[in-house]
Every structure is written in structure tokens, then in C-alpha cells.
Amino acid sequence: MTTDMNTQGVASAYGRLAPIYDFVFGPVFRKGRAEAIKVAERIGGRILEVGVGTGLSLPQYAEQNRIVGVDISQKMLDVARKRVGKHGLANVESIEVGDAESLRFENDSFDVVVAQYVVTACPNPEKALDEFARVTRPGGEVVITTRIGAERGMRAGIEKKLMPVTTKLGWRTEFSFSRYTTWATANSTVRLVEHRPLPPLGHFWLIRFEKLSTAEQNATSLAG
């Protein structure tokens, strides 16, 4: 069985999950959603939520923030739009189909990018991370909640064996924290400012990257 992922396969997988997503995954990711929104709103302003899914997070954002939500699955977004209407969320600018690896927005368009449980569902995760950094303004943040795979041991072996199954379901089990630190080292526009485990079981983490100021980016480029 292959462990390759592709955009259409991920979209189809989450389209199938759309009718049951809130029931199955809502409780599991509740704490992570709340924490991601809490840290994102320390900056606030215009916030892009990549992988907005069925819009479970949308009612939790403060009214003064402006929210744009994108997701690869139209069926998930159909549920999100109904949620926006039901709750009268006037602060939601738009809900639209979008590929995390090729966002349509201009550079520095958002104060914060929030990506909840989406990086490990991207066929090319580092390309998605590059896009998150690109559309974040200098001084803004990229806020990620994600499953972190084990680096070694029995759990790492199990996760590797599960990969052919989970990739068909739309996500990776084998994804170590070192992929984030390696990416941040290679990307001269960001720095890691926080990473901490989230419940349940410490398999999920909150990770924050700050977008460097223009002066800091220039200095980093010169140093490199």
C-alpha cells in the first residue's frame, strides 16, 4: 500500500467525513481549538484559518476580529457556511475553497494564520508552511495545532506501519517535530516562539511561529 498523498485524495477523504466530522472529531480537538484561538487573539486583527473544515472554530473568535476560512473540501465548507448563517457571524469575511499549498492571498495579508490539525493532511507540508509564512505580515504569527509523531521507539514503529492506512483517510501518523524545526531553520522569515503539548495524551501540540520584521529578515538574509 502506498503512503503517497495528493490534494484530490485528501479533498475526497474529508468530503466523506463532512457529515460526521463534528461528532467524531469535535470533542477530540476541542481543547486544541480553544488554545489556538486564545493565542491567535493575543494579536487579533485579520485572521486566516486554513483547514477551517466545518467551521467548528468560527463562533469562538471575538467579534472584533475578521476571519477568512479556507479548506480543500467543498462539502466541509457547505457545513461551515451553514454554521456562519446559524450563528450570524458577521465577522467572517469569507469561506472559500483553497489549497493550503497554494493560497490565493497576497504577501503579508493577515495578522495571524491559524492551521488546526491540517499540516499533516497536506501532501507537501513544508510547501504549506511556506505559504502560511508568506501571507502573514511581519510581526504576525502562524499558530498551528498538530499531531506530533514519535521520533523513535514502539510508538514510532506503530505510526510508520499505520501510514498506508491513515494516508488514505487523509492524514499522516508519522510526522516528527523535527520537520517543523528543520523547516523554520530553512525559512529565513520566521522563528519558533512556542511549542507545547495539548490533550489528549500529549500526541497533539500547539506550535507558534513569529514572522520576523522586515529588518530582521534582511539581516538574516545577509548573515546567510
C-alpha positions in Angstrom: 0.0 0.0 0.0 1.3 3.5 -0.9 1.9 6.3 1.6 1.7 9.0 -1.0 -0.8 11.7 -0.6 -2.4 14.0 -3.2 -4.7 17.0 -3.0 -7.7 15.4 -4.7 -7.4 12.4 -2.5 -7.4 14.5 0.7 -10.3 16.5 -0.5 -12.3 13.4 -1.2 -11.4 11.9 2.2 -12.6 14.9 4.1 -15.7 15.2 1.9 -16.7 11.8 3.0 -16.1 12.8 6.7 -18.2 16.1 6.4 -21.5 14.6 7.7 -19.9 13.1 10.8 -16.8 15.3 11.4 -18.3 17.4 14.2 -19.5 14.3 16.1 -16.3 12.3 15.7 -13.6 14.9 15.9 -15.2 17.8 17.6 -14.7 16.6 21.2 -11.2 15.3 20.5 -9.9 18.6 19.2 -11.9 20.9 21.4 -9.1 21.9 23.7 -6.7 22.5 20.9 -9.2 24.7 19.1 -9.7 26.8 22.2 -6.0 27.2 22.8 -5.2 28.1 19.2 -7.9 30.8 19.2 -6.7 32.1 22.6 -3.1 32.7 21.4 -4.2 34.0 18.0 -6.3 36.6 19.6 -3.4 37.9 21.6 -2.6 39.6 18.2 -6.0 39.6 16.7 -7.0 41.6 13.6 -7.4 39.8 10.3 -7.1 36.0 10.8 -6.9 33.3 8.2 -7.9 29.9 9.3 -6.5 27.3 6.9 -8.3 24.0 7.0 -11.4 25.6 8.5 -13.4 22.4 7.8 -16.9 22.6 9.1 -16.2 25.8 10.9 -16.2 24.5 14.4 -13.9 27.3 15.5 -15.7 30.2 13.9 -18.2 31.0 16.6 -15.3 31.2 19.2 -13.5 34.1 17.6 -14.1 37.5 19.2 -16.4 39.8 17.2 -13.7 42.4 16.6 -11.5 40.0 14.6 -12.1 39.5 10.9 -11.9 35.8 9.8 -11.3 34.2 6.5 -11.7 30.5 6.3 -10.3 28.2 3.6 -10.5 24.4 3.1 -9.8 21.9 0.3 -13.2 20.2 0.8 -16.3 21.9 -0.6 -18.5 19.6 1.4 -16.9 20.6 4.6 -17.3 24.2 3.7 -21.0 23.7 3.0 -21.4 22.8 6.7 -19.2 25.8 7.7 -21.4 28.3 5.7 -24.5 26.9 7.4 -22.8 27.5 10.8 -21.9 31.1 9.8 -25.5 31.7 9.0 -26.9 30.0 12.0 -24.7 32.0 14.4 -24.9 35.3 12.4 -21.1 35.6 12.3 -20.8 39.0 10.7 -17.0 39.0 11.4 -16.5 36.1 8.9 -15.3 37.8 5.7 -15.4 34.7 3.5 -15.5 31.0 3.5 -13.9 29.6 0.3 -12.2 26.6 -1.3 -8.5 26.9 -1.1 -5.3 24.8 -1.2 -3.0 25.2 1.8 0.0 24.7 -0.5 -1.1 27.5 -2.9 -3.0 30.2 -1.2 -4.6 32.9 -3.4 -3.8 35.8 -1.0 -1.1 38.5 -1.4 2.0 38.5 0.8 1.5 39.9 4.3 -2.3 39.8 4.1 -3.0 38.5 7.6 -2.1 39.3 11.2 -2.4 35.7 12.1 -2.7 32.4 10.2 -4.3 29.5 12.2 -3.9 26.0 10.9 -5.6 23.4 13.1 -4.9 19.8 12.5 -4.1 20.5 8.9 -0.4 20.3 8.3 -0.2 16.5 8.5 -3.0 16.3 6.0 -1.1 18.3 3.3 0.6 16.3 0.6 3.6 18.7 0.8 3.6 20.0 4.4 6.7 22.3 4.0 5.1 24.0 1.0 2.0 24.7 3.1 4.2 26.1 5.9 5.9 28.4 3.4 2.5 29.7 2.3 1.4 30.3 5.9 4.5 32.4 6.5 4.2 34.2 3.2 0.7 35.5 3.8 1.4 36.5 7.4 2.5 40.1 8.0 5.9 40.9 9.7 5.3 40.8 13.4 2.3 38.4 13.0 2.1 34.8 13.9 1.5 31.3 12.4 -0.4 29.3 15.0 -0.5 25.5 14.5 -2.2 22.7 16.3 -1.0 19.3 15.1 -0.3 15.7 15.8 3.3 15.1 16.6 4.7 11.6 15.8 7.2 9.8 17.9 10.9 10.1 16.9 11.7 6.5 18.0 10.5 3.5 20.0 7.5 1.3 19.7 5.1 4.2 19.1 7.2 5.4 16.1 7.1 1.8 14.7 3.4 1.6 15.0 2.9 5.0 13.4 5.0 4.0 10.5 3.0 0.8 9.9 -0.2 2.8 10.1 0.8 5.3 7.4 -0.6 3.3 4.4 -4.0 3.3 6.1 -4.1 6.8 7.5 -2.9 8.5 4.3 -6.0 7.0 2.6 -8.0 8.6 5.3 -6.4 12.0 4.7 -3.6 12.4 7.3 -0.2 11.2 8.4 0.6 9.4 11.6 4.4 9.6 11.0 5.3 13.3 11.4 8.0 14.3 13.9 8.5 17.7 15.5 11.9 17.9 13.8 10.2 18.6 10.5 8.9 21.9 11.9 12.3 22.9 13.3 14.1 21.9 10.1 11.6 24.0 8.1 11.9 27.0 10.4 15.7 26.9 10.0 15.4 26.8 6.2 12.8 29.6 6.1 14.5 32.9 6.9 11.2 34.8 7.6 10.1 33.0 10.8 11.3 31.9 14.3 9.8 29.4 16.6 8.4 31.1 19.7 6.4 28.3 21.4 5.7 24.6 21.3 3.8 22.7 24.0 1.7 19.5 24.2 -2.1 19.5 24.2 -4.5 16.9 25.5 -5.4 14.2 24.8 -2.4 12.0 25.7 0.2 14.6 24.6 0.1 13.4 21.0 -1.1 16.9 19.9 0.9 20.1 20.1 0.5 23.8 19.8 3.3 25.4 17.8 3.7 29.1 17.2 6.0 30.8 14.7 6.5 34.6 14.6 7.0 36.3 11.3 10.2 38.4 11.5 10.2 42.1 10.9 11.4 43.3 7.5 14.7 44.5 9.1 15.2 41.1 10.8 14.5 39.3 7.6 17.1 41.4 5.7 19.6 40.9 8.5 19.0 37.1 8.4 19.4 37.1 4.6 22.7 39.0 4.8 24.0 36.7 7.6 23.1 33.6 5.5 
